[in-house]
Structure formats: structure tokens, C-alpha cells
Amino acid sequence: MDFDVLIIGSGAGGGMAALALCEQGFKVGLVERGKRFNPKQHYIQNYGDWGLRKDPLRTARRPEETINTNYATEYTLDGKQHRRSANVYFRVHGLGGSTLHYQGEAHRFAEHAFNTKSQFGWGLDWPITYQDLAPFYQRAEELLGVAGDANNPFKAKRGEYPTPAHALSPRSRILAESAIKVGMSLLPNPLALPSQSVDGRVPCQHSGGCDYGCVFGAKSSIDQAIIPRAEKTGNLSILTESRALALTLDEQNEIAAVKVATPNGMQQLSANAYVLATGAVETPRLMLTTHEAGSDTAYANTNDQVGRYFMETLLTRVQLELEADIKTYRGPPLDSRVWDYNYPMDNQTSGFVLGAAGYLNPGNDPVQLALRTPGIGHAHKEQVRASFGRDLFLFGLAEQEPQHDNRLFLSNKEDAAGVPKVNIHCEYSQRDHHTMQQMRNKLRKWAEATPNKRVRNGPTTLTRSAATHVGGTCRMGNNPAHSVVDAYGKVHGKSNCWITDASILATQGAGDSPSLTIQALALRTADRLAAELKG
């Protein structure tokens, strides 16, 4: 099969690039490792016994198997030896990628997030500004029907969102009052959960099940909001349950084809241009396992930049149990955020955000709660009723300081397909440690100011990574000696390869979620790619 453009990966970046290219008349092949899910058939909350069912989407959301989990990072900081257990990075295999399980957060990175080096003296500057990306942010928001409030004092001025912000949930209304007591503002979170229908789909029903697949089809995941639009053009061919194993290069070390394991056997798929969009782990792995002709140099890695500047999410949590039953699972799971600290507090601290979350999912559903609550009979029922709908957690998210030696590199171990796995080395800087401490302090004060609660410390990423947001490894920049792609996502020195996933992020947006930025960048890349193909 030959295409104008072959895209590997159907998540936030790959799916959005596919739509933009299809709408401009190009024949696009979209390769996805997982299956295509039917929300009405596969998502467990369609069924009354969902708490006892095996969840197909949860099975698809699994630790990235191309990571060597026997490799653990060890490093010294302030004279102390630190050891982190093996990196664990969850990624969804399915049409739509990790947007299948994301909760729809749709953040524009703040203006200062694009120039931390020149403004604060640390981090990295992007080769583009917020203003360069603003029209593509707007375009992505319109496609997704993002619900939000434009009057956020911590964000750049902008026009109205496509749909109005969701009203704060009962848990967020309580937490907003306690936030005020400690000098913080809990504000509506912009979400790709349309509060009004934007394309014929029903609006968000506030069921709280985003993480396990929206049974209403309301969440603007790529498979629901983007892929159907691309298919209507007649220009999209989708290959599901197909894994890209290797790049095939020609004599000029340009990509000539991609070796793909499909349900019908191994195939060599070719195109005029190629887009890699499999994430900040798999995209560099695919490049590192492909060697240029007559050389030990991996594809596009002449300057040893592929795999460098790996960034994960700095995360800390505090668990709360409220005395009153306010049904903490009601409403969008992540309907509110604190941006007071998105701008760095001082020279030692990165920007970060705080938030609150409540879920209704397997593990805290009524059946599972009943099974792990001791007792029988009427007393047991009363205990379950007294416990259900009261748990929530507060969390802090920060960007990790980008460091040259935080990287992934090939392991001597192989996966089931015979492809080398990667080791991930990821140290925390002094700034990272200080930022984590500041987040913990703010969360504890917020928790203590909340009435009628029990407080428990939650997990952090200081010792064990469990991040779903990772970036870097093929970062964008103007200088090929210090980056992998240019300001439009095109691989330096190559004529037909582009990248549209989190690997090209220069920084992580001071704690904001990266999905909307990845999508906006993909739209920008697709426009430039289309212009080049048209000549």
C-alpha cells in the first residue's frame, strides 16, 4: 500500500495530523498498534455489573513493554544517594491512543512556558512562541468542542471557548472554599468534554467515567471527535492491530518504507512523507533501532540527540476522605485547577499546578467497596453506604527540568518481536526536588483547611515513576546540534520525516497537561507538510 503520507500512531498528534492532511486532499495511511473500540460495546460502564467485569480498555492501557524494567536510575544529589525504581509509563494501544483514557484536560501552555531559559535562566527556550501556536490552539479547541472559561487571570487573553465551562462539582465547590482560606483560587478546568453538542455527539453527562471510556461518546477523544471527520473525506486508510517494527532507509538515508506487522502478516508500507507519532518512548526507540547505511549511527542521530532531554511528570498526591457523602465521583473527574503557582514562585522552583479529582471506576465502585469491607448483613450494608462517595484526592503536577543526561537508550534486552527495549535514565535535579517539596506543602495546607475530612499522604514520583505525561527525547529547536526536529516538527537533515507527538516538546508547560499542545503542534506541522507536498 502506498500513501501520500504514512502516520505511525493514532493518538493526540497522529490523529490530529491525519485529519488536517485528509481535509487537504492527501491520501493518508494511519497505523495503530491496538484495536478500534466501540464505546457502546467495549466500555464496561454500559453494564450493570461493570465493577466485576474485565475491562478491555484497562487491558489496552498498560505499561510500555518496550521499556526495560530491570534498569533503575541511581544518582547523587547533595551528597545523598538516590535510587528510583524502574520507569513505568502507561500508554493505550487502541485507535485514539492515550486520549482513550485521558480525562479531557485541554490546556494552552502559558506564554512564559515557551521561554523559561531566557526569562528565568533555567530550562530550554522553544523555537516558537505562544503567539505562533495560538491560532492552532484555537483550531484544536474548536474541533474538540472544549468547554472552558476565558476569564482565567493566570492565562493569556483569548476569545470565548467553543462551549461554556462546566459548573464546579459538589467536591470542587467545597474545595474552592478551603482553597480561598490558604490564598489560592480553584477555577474551572478547560476540558475536551463539550458542555453542548458541537458535532452531533451528546454533551458531557457528568458521569465521572472518563478514565474508563465514555459510554455516551461525549468525550472528545481522537477516535470520537477526529477520526470520523477524517474518514468522511474518503482519504483515510486505517490499519489497526498493526505495529511498526522498523524504518527502511534508502541509499540517501531517507525513509523508503516502514516495516509493519499486521494481522495479515509483515508488510512494507511506503509513502511520500512519514509522520512518527507513537510517543516520547516509542518514537525515539524506532529511530534508534534503525541505522543509517554503512554506519553505526542511528537514524537522524548524527548529533546524539535522539533520546535526550527525557522529561516525566513530577507528581504528588494527598488523599482525602470527607465525613459527608457528597458523591465525590459526580461531575468530570478533573473539573477544577489551581494556577496560582503556574508562574515560578522563585529562582529555585519550577512552575506547577494543583488540582482535585474524584472518580467512579473499578476499584472504588460499590461492588468492589463492598467486597473489601469486612462484615455481613445490615451492618455491612450501612458501612458500605457510609464509605461510598467520600474519597477524593488533591494533586500537584510540575514540569521536570530538562537535562541533557536524562535519556533513553537501547538495552541489550528485546521484546517479544525481537526489537531492542530501551533503558530510561531519569534523575531529579535540585530544582525538581525543591518544586516537589513546595507542591507537597501547598497540598497539605489546602487539605488541612478543608472541613470534616481525614487526610492521608499519597504517592509521589520521587522514588517511582508512574507518569502518563512524558516528553522530550526528540525535542524541537533551531540548532541541529541540540535538537532533533525544527520548529515545524521536521527531522533535521531529512526530507520526508516529521514528528507530531510529545517527544518534540522542549518543556512541559509548567504542569499543564500536554495533550492540547501536542494537537496544536500537529495541526501546525500538517499545514507545513501539506505545503511542501504541494510544492
BATOR-934954 format. One line per field, with one value per residue (C-alpha): residue number from 1; x, y, z; chain. Coordinates in steps of 0.5 Angstrom, whole numbers, plus 2048, in hexadecimal, padded with zeros to 3 digits. Each point is the difference from the previous one (the first is absolute). Example, Ala and Ser with C-alpha at 12.3 -4.5 7.8 and 13.67 -1.06 7.14 Angstrom:
BEGIN
num c(1,2)
x c(819,802)
y c(7F7,807)
z c(810,7FE)
cadena c(A,A)
END
This chain:
BEGIN
num c(1,2,3,4,5,6,7,8,9,10,11,12,13,14,15,16,17,18,19,20,21,22,23,24,25,26,27,28,29,30,31,32,33,34,35,36,37,38,39,40,41,42,43,44,45,46,47,48,49,50,51,52,53,54,55,56,57,58,59,60,61,62,63,64,65,66,67,68,69,70,71,72,73,74,75,76,77,78,79,80,81,82,83,84,85,86,87,88,89,90,91,92,93,94,95,96,97,98,99,100,101,102,103,104,105,106,107,108,109,110,111,112,113,114,115,116,117,118,119,120,121,122,123,124,125,126,127,128,129,130,131,132,133,134,135,136,137,138,139,140,141,142,143,144,145,146,147,148,149,150,151,152,153,154,155,156,157,158,159,160,161,162,163,164,165,166,167,168,169,170,171,172,173,174,175,176,177,178,179,180,181,182,183,184,185,186,187,188,189,190,191,192,193,194,195,196,197,198,199,200,201,202,203,204,205,206,207,208,209,210,211,212,213,214,215,216,217,218,219,220,221,222,223,224,225,226,227,228,229,230,231,232,233,234,235,236,237,238,239,240,241,242,243,244,245,246,247,248,249,250,251,252,253,254,255,256,257,258,259,260,261,262,263,264,265,266,267,268,269,270,271,272,273,274,275,276,277,278,279,280,281,282,283,284,285,286,287,288,289,290,291,292,293,294,295,296,297,298,299,300,301,302,303,304,305,306,307,308,309,310,311,312,313,314,315,316,317,318,319,320,321,322,323,324,325,326,327,328,329,330,331,332,333,334,335,336,337,338,339,340,341,342,343,344,345,346,347,348,349,350,351,352,353,354,355,356,357,358,359,360,361,362,363,364,365,366,367,368,369,370,371,372,373,374,375,376,377,378,379,380,381,382,383,384,385,386,387,388,389,390,391,392,393,394,395,396,397,398,399,400,401,402,403,404,405,406,407,408,409,410,411,412,413,414,415,416,417,418,419,420,421,422,423,424,425,426,427,428,429,430,431,432,433,434,435,436,437,438,439,440,441,442,443,444,445,446,447,448,449,450,451,452,453,454,455,456,457,458,459,460,461,462,463,464,465,466,467,468,469,470,471,472,473,474,475,476,477,478,479,480,481,482,483,484,485,486,487,488,489,490,491,492,493,494,495,496,497,498,499,500,501,502,503,504,505,506,507,508,509,510,511,512,513,514,515,516,517,518,519,520,521,522,523,524,525,526,527,528,529,530,531,532,533,534,535)
x c(800,803,7FD,802,801,801,7FF,802,7FC,7F9,800,7FF,806,7FF,7F8,800,805,7FC,7FA,804,803,7FA,7FC,805,7FF,806,800,802,801,7FF,804,7FD,803,7FA,7F8,7FB,7FB,7F8,7FE,7F9,803,807,800,7FE,7FB,7FB,7FE,7FD,806,805,804,801,802,807,801,802,802,804,804,802,802,807,807,804,803,806,803,805,7FD,806,804,800,802,806,802,804,7FD,802,805,7FA,7FF,7F9,7FD,7FA,7FC,800,7FC,7F8,7FD,7F9,7FD,7FA,800,7FA,7FD,801,806,800,7FA,7FC,801,802,7FB,800,804,801,806,803,807,801,804,806,801,803,806,802,807,800,7FB,802,807,7FF,7FC,800,7FD,7FB,802,7F9,7FC,7F9,7FD,803,7FC,7F9,7FC,802,7FE,7F9,7FF,801,7FB,7FB,801,7FF,7FB,804,7FC,803,800,804,801,805,805,806,800,801,7FA,7FC,7F9,7FA,800,7FC,7FC,7FF,803,7FD,7FE,804,7FE,7FE,807,803,7FB,803,807,7FF,7FE,806,805,7FE,802,807,800,7FF,7FB,7FD,7FD,7FC,805,7FF,7FE,7FF,7F9,7FC,7FA,7FC,800,805,7FF,7FA,803,7FD,803,803,7FC,804,800,807,803,804,806,7FD,7FD,7FA,7FA,7FC,805,800,808,804,805,803,7FC,7FA,801,805,801,7F8,802,806,7FC,7FB,805,801,807,802,802,801,804,7FE,804,806,807,805,806,806,801,803,805,802,808,7FF,7FE,7F9,7FA,7FE,7FA,7FE,800,7F9,7FE,7F8,7FB,801,808,806,7FF,805,7FC,802,7FE,803,800,800,7FE,802,7FB,801,802,806,803,7FE,802,807,800,7FE,805,806,7FF,801,807,802,804,807,800,7FE,7FD,7F8,7FB,801,804,807,800,7FE,7F9,7FB,7FE,803,7FC,7FB,7FB,7FB,7FB,801,7FA,7FE,7F9,7FC,7FA,7FA,7FA,7FA,7FC,7F9,7FE,800,801,807,800,7FB,802,806,806,804,7FC,804,807,804,805,803,807,800,805,806,800,807,807,800,7F9,7FD,7F9,7FB,7F8,7FC,7F9,7FB,7FD,7FA,7FF,7FB,804,801,804,7FB,7FA,7FA,801,808,7FF,7FB,805,806,7FB,800,7F9,7FA,7F8,7FD,806,805,7FB,800,807,801,7FB,804,806,7FE,800,805,807,804,807,804,806,805,804,806,805,806,806,803,807,805,801,7F9,7FF,7FE,805,800,800,803,7F9,7FB,7F8,7FC,801,808,800,805,7FD,802,803,7FE,804,7FD,803,7FC,804,801,7FA,7FC,800,7FF,7FA,7FD,801,7FC,7FB,7FF,800,7FA,7FC,801,7FE,7FA,7FE,800,7FC,7FA,7FB,7FE,805,805,807,805,806,800,806,805,804,807,801,7FC,7FD,7F9,7FF,7FC,803,807,803,807,804,7FF,800,7FF,805,803,807,801,806,7FB,7F9,7FD,7FB,7FF,7FA,7FB,802,804,806,807,803,7FB,7FB,7FA,7FF,7FC,7FE,7FA,800,802,808,800,7FE,806,7FD,7F9,7FC,801,7FC,7FA,7FE,804,7FA,7FD,807,802,7FA,801,807,7FE,7FB,806,804,7FB,7FF,807,801,7FA,803,807,7FC,7FC,807)
y c(800,807,806,808,800,7FA,801,7FC,801,802,804,807,802,7FB,800,808,800,7FB,804,806,7FC,7FD,806,803,7FA,7FC,7F8,7FE,7F9,800,7FA,7FF,7FA,7FF,7FE,805,801,800,804,7FD,7F9,800,805,7FD,805,7FE,7FA,800,7FB,804,800,7F9,800,7FF,807,800,807,7FF,7FA,804,806,7FC,801,802,7F9,803,802,7FC,800,7FD,807,804,807,802,807,804,807,804,7FA,7FB,7FA,800,7F9,800,7FA,7FE,805,7FF,803,7FF,800,7FE,7FB,802,805,806,7FF,802,805,7FA,800,807,805,805,806,805,805,805,801,806,806,7FF,7F9,801,804,7FD,801,807,802,7FC,7FE,7F8,7FB,801,805,7FE,802,802,805,7FF,805,7FB,7FB,804,7FF,7F9,7FF,803,7FC,7FA,802,801,7F9,7FD,805,802,802,806,807,805,805,7FC,805,7FB,7FF,804,804,7FD,7FF,7FC,7F9,7FC,7FD,803,7FE,7FA,802,7FE,7F9,800,7FE,805,805,7FE,800,807,803,7FD,802,807,7FF,7FF,805,7FC,800,7FA,801,7FC,7FC,800,7F9,7FD,7FE,804,803,801,7FC,802,7FB,7FC,7FC,800,805,7FE,7FD,801,7F8,800,7FA,804,7FC,7F9,803,804,7FB,806,802,807,801,803,7FA,7FF,7FA,804,807,800,7F9,800,807,7FE,7F9,805,803,7F9,801,7FC,7F8,7FE,7FA,7FD,7FB,801,802,804,7FC,804,805,7FE,805,801,802,807,7FE,803,7FB,7FC,7FC,7FD,7F9,7FF,7F9,800,7FB,7FD,800,804,806,805,807,806,807,807,802,7FD,802,7FD,801,7FA,804,802,7F9,7FC,805,801,7F8,800,805,7FD,7F9,802,801,804,7FD,7FE,803,7FF,806,7FF,804,807,800,803,804,7FB,804,7FA,7FE,806,805,7FB,803,7FD,803,802,7FE,800,7FE,801,7FB,803,7FC,805,7FF,802,7FC,805,7FB,802,7FC,804,805,800,7FD,806,805,806,802,805,804,805,7FC,7FF,806,7FE,802,802,7FE,7F9,7FE,7FE,802,7FB,7FF,7FD,7FC,7FC,7F9,7FB,7FA,7FB,7FA,7F9,7FF,806,7FD,7FE,7F9,800,804,7FB,7FA,803,803,7FB,7FD,7FE,801,807,803,7FE,804,806,800,800,805,805,7FF,800,807,803,7FF,805,803,806,800,804,800,803,800,7FD,804,7FE,7FD,7FD,7FA,7FE,7FB,7F9,7FC,7F9,7FA,7F9,7FD,7FF,800,7FA,803,800,807,803,803,807,802,806,804,806,804,805,807,804,805,7F9,7FE,807,801,7F9,803,806,7FC,7FC,806,803,7FA,7FF,807,7FF,7F9,803,806,7FB,7FF,7F9,7FC,7FA,802,7FA,801,7FE,7FD,805,7FF,801,7F8,7FD,803,7FE,806,800,807,7FF,805,802,7FA,804,807,806,805,804,7FD,7F9,7FF,801,7FD,7FB,804,807,805,7FC,7F9,7FE,7FC,804,7FE,7FB,802,7FB,7FF,804,7FF,802,7FD,802,7FF,806,804,805,801,7FD,807,801,7FA,801,7FA,7FF,7FD,806,803,7F9,801,807,7FF,7FA,805,805,7FA,7FD,807,801,7F9,801,806,7FC,7FA,805,803)
z c(800,7FE,803,800,807,805,807,806,806,800,807,801,7FB,7FB,800,7FF,7FB,7FC,800,7FD,7FB,7FE,7FF,7FC,7FB,801,801,807,803,808,803,807,805,803,7FE,7FF,806,7FF,806,801,7FF,804,805,807,803,7FB,804,807,803,7FD,807,7FF,7F8,7FD,7FD,7F8,801,806,7FD,7FA,805,802,802,7FA,7FE,7FC,807,803,807,803,7FF,806,801,805,801,806,802,806,802,800,7FC,7FD,7FC,7FC,7FE,7F9,7FC,7FF,7FA,7FE,7F9,7FD,7FA,7FC,7FB,803,804,807,7FF,801,808,801,803,7FB,803,7FB,802,7FC,803,803,7FC,805,7FF,7F9,802,807,7FE,7FE,805,807,7FE,800,7FC,7F8,7FB,7FB,7F9,7FF,805,803,7FA,7FB,803,802,7F9,800,808,7FE,7FA,804,805,7FB,7FD,807,803,806,806,804,803,7FC,806,803,803,800,7F9,7F9,7FE,7FB,7FD,803,800,7FB,805,807,806,805,806,806,803,807,802,7FD,803,807,7FE,7FD,807,803,7FB,801,807,7FE,7FB,7FA,7FA,7FE,7F9,7FA,7FC,7F9,7FD,7FA,802,7FD,804,7FA,7FA,7FA,7FB,801,806,807,805,806,805,806,802,802,7FC,7FB,802,7FE,7FA,7FF,7FE,7FE,7FA,803,802,7FA,800,7F9,7FE,801,7FE,7FB,7FC,7FE,7FD,7FC,7FE,7FD,7FB,7FD,800,807,800,807,802,807,804,7FC,803,7FC,802,7FC,7FB,7F9,7FD,7F9,7FE,802,807,7FF,802,7FA,804,807,801,804,803,7FE,801,7F9,801,7FF,7FB,7FE,7FF,7FC,7FF,7FE,807,807,807,806,806,805,806,803,801,7FA,7FB,802,801,7F9,7FE,804,7FD,7F9,7FE,7FA,7FA,802,806,808,800,802,7FB,801,806,7FD,806,805,802,7FF,807,803,805,802,805,804,804,808,803,808,803,806,802,803,803,801,806,7FC,7FA,7FA,7FB,7FE,7FA,7FD,7FA,7FC,803,800,7FF,804,801,804,7FB,806,7FF,7F9,7FF,804,807,801,7FD,803,7FE,7F9,7FE,803,800,806,7FF,803,7FD,801,7FC,800,7FD,801,807,803,7FD,805,7FF,801,806,803,7FF,803,806,806,803,7FD,801,801,804,7FA,7FB,805,800,7F8,800,805,7FC,7F9,7FC,805,7FD,7FC,7FF,800,7FB,7FE,7F9,7FE,7FA,800,7FF,7F9,801,7FA,804,801,7FB,7FD,7FC,7FD,805,7FF,801,7FB,800,7FD,7F9,800,801,805,806,803,807,802,805,803,806,804,801,806,7FD,7FF,807,802,7FC,802,808,7FE,7FD,806,805,7FC,7FF,808,802,7FB,803,807,7FE,7FD,806,802,7FD,801,7FD,7FD,7FD,7F9,7FB,7FC,7FA,805,800,7FB,7F9,7FE,7FB,7FB,7FD,7FE,7FB,7FC,7FD,7F9,802,7FB,7FF,7FB,801,7FE,805,805,7FE,7FB,7FC,7FE,802,7FC,802,7FA,802,7FF,7F9,7FE,7FA,802,807,805,808,803,807,807,7FE,7FD,806,802,807,803,801,808,802,7FB,7FC,7F9,7FC,7FD,7FF,7FC,7FC,7FE,7FE,7FC,7FC,7FF,7FE,7FB,7FD,7FE,7FE,7FB,7FD,7FF,7FD,7FB,7FE)
cadena c(A,A,A,A,A,A,A,A,A,A,A,A,A,A,A,A,A,A,A,A,A,A,A,A,A,A,A,A,A,A,A,A,A,A,A,A,A,A,A,A,A,A,A,A,A,A,A,A,A,A,A,A,A,A,A,A,A,A,A,A,A,A,A,A,A,A,A,A,A,A,A,A,A,A,A,A,A,A,A,A,A,A,A,A,A,A,A,A,A,A,A,A,A,A,A,A,A,A,A,A,A,A,A,A,A,A,A,A,A,A,A,A,A,A,A,A,A,A,A,A,A,A,A,A,A,A,A,A,A,A,A,A,A,A,A,A,A,A,A,A,A,A,A,A,A,A,A,A,A,A,A,A,A,A,A,A,A,A,A,A,A,A,A,A,A,A,A,A,A,A,A,A,A,A,A,A,A,A,A,A,A,A,A,A,A,A,A,A,A,A,A,A,A,A,A,A,A,A,A,A,A,A,A,A,A,A,A,A,A,A,A,A,A,A,A,A,A,A,A,A,A,A,A,A,A,A,A,A,A,A,A,A,A,A,A,A,A,A,A,A,A,A,A,A,A,A,A,A,A,A,A,A,A,A,A,A,A,A,A,A,A,A,A,A,A,A,A,A,A,A,A,A,A,A,A,A,A,A,A,A,A,A,A,A,A,A,A,A,A,A,A,A,A,A,A,A,A,A,A,A,A,A,A,A,A,A,A,A,A,A,A,A,A,A,A,A,A,A,A,A,A,A,A,A,A,A,A,A,A,A,A,A,A,A,A,A,A,A,A,A,A,A,A,A,A,A,A,A,A,A,A,A,A,A,A,A,A,A,A,A,A,A,A,A,A,A,A,A,A,A,A,A,A,A,A,A,A,A,A,A,A,A,A,A,A,A,A,A,A,A,A,A,A,A,A,A,A,A,A,A,A,A,A,A,A,A,A,A,A,A,A,A,A,A,A,A,A,A,A,A,A,A,A,A,A,A,A,A,A,A,A,A,A,A,A,A,A,A,A,A,A,A,A,A,A,A,A,A,A,A,A,A,A,A,A,A,A,A,A,A,A,A,A,A,A,A,A,A,A,A,A,A,A,A,A,A,A,A,A,A,A,A,A,A,A,A,A,A,A,A,A,A,A,A,A,A,A,A,A,A,A,A,A,A,A,A,A,A,A,A,A,A,A,A,A,A,A,A,A,A,A,A,A,A,A,A,A,A,A,A,A,A,A,A,A)
END
